[in-house]
């Protein structure tokens, strides 16, 4: 004879659903348009910094495949440093 009644779900799933609903509710209440626009602005500036450093190192590469490898390494390091510095100054200026 088949058992009838409510189908039990995993308690962790129910708990996770409650937490995600709570997080979404409080994130919606505490976020402002200013925060969103600040994030968009920083993303555009970071993208520009990555593009500029990559293009510079790509255009000035010499030495064949070894030179390309060194240029890529230098571009990644320069982009990472520029992002850290830009993040500091953008946060300080627009705080």
C-alpha positions in Angstrom: 0.0 0.0 0.0 1.4 3.4 -1.0 2.1 5.9 1.7 0.0 9.1 1.3 0.7 12.5 2.7 3.0 15.4 2.3 6.2 14.8 0.3 9.1 15.7 2.5 11.8 17.9 1.2 15.4 18.3 2.3 15.5 20.7 5.3 18.7 22.2 4.0 16.9 23.2 0.8 14.1 24.9 2.8 16.7 26.7 5.0 18.7 27.8 1.9 15.5 29.2 0.3 14.7 31.2 3.5 18.2 32.6 3.6 18.2 33.6 -0.1 14.8 35.3 0.3 16.1 37.2 3.3 19.3 38.2 1.6 17.4 39.5 -1.5 15.0 41.5 0.7 17.7 43.2 2.7 19.9 43.8 -0.3 17.1 45.5 -2.0 16.3 47.7 1.0 19.9 48.6 1.7 21.2 49.2 -1.8 21.0 52.6 -3.5 21.3 53.8 -7.0 24.5 55.6 -6.1 26.2 52.2 -5.1 25.1 50.6 -8.4 26.4 53.5 -10.5 29.7 53.6 -8.5 30.2 49.9 -9.4 29.4 50.5 -13.1 31.8 53.5 -13.1 34.6 51.5 -11.6 34.1 48.6 -14.0 34.4 50.9 -16.9 37.6 52.5 -15.6 39.1 49.1 -14.8 38.2 47.8 -18.3 39.8 50.9 -19.8 43.0 50.4 -17.8 43.2 46.7 -18.8 42.7 47.6 -22.5 45.3 50.4 -22.4 48.0 48.4 -20.7 47.3 45.3 -22.9 47.4 47.4 -26.1 50.6 49.2 -25.1 52.5 46.0 -24.3 51.0 44.3 -27.4 52.1 47.1 -29.7 55.6 47.4 -28.3 56.4 43.6 -28.2 59.7 42.5 -29.8 61.6 39.2 -29.9 59.2 36.6 -31.4 57.3 34.2 -29.2 59.6 34.7 -26.2 58.9 38.4 -26.4 55.2 37.8 -26.6 55.3 35.7 -23.5 57.2 38.4 -21.6 54.9 41.1 -22.9 51.8 39.2 -21.7 53.4 38.7 -18.3 54.3 42.3 -18.1 50.8 43.4 -19.3 49.1 41.2 -16.6 51.3 42.6 -13.8 50.8 46.2 -15.0 47.0 45.7 -15.3 46.8 44.2 -11.8 48.8 47.0 -10.3 46.8 49.7 -12.1 43.5 48.1 -11.0 44.7 48.1 -7.4 45.8 51.8 -7.6 42.7 52.9 -9.5 40.5 51.1 -7.0 42.2 52.9 -4.1 42.0 56.3 -5.7 38.4 55.9 -7.1 37.2 54.7 -3.7 39.0 57.6 -1.9 37.7 60.2 -4.3 34.1 59.0 -4.7 33.9 57.2 -1.3 
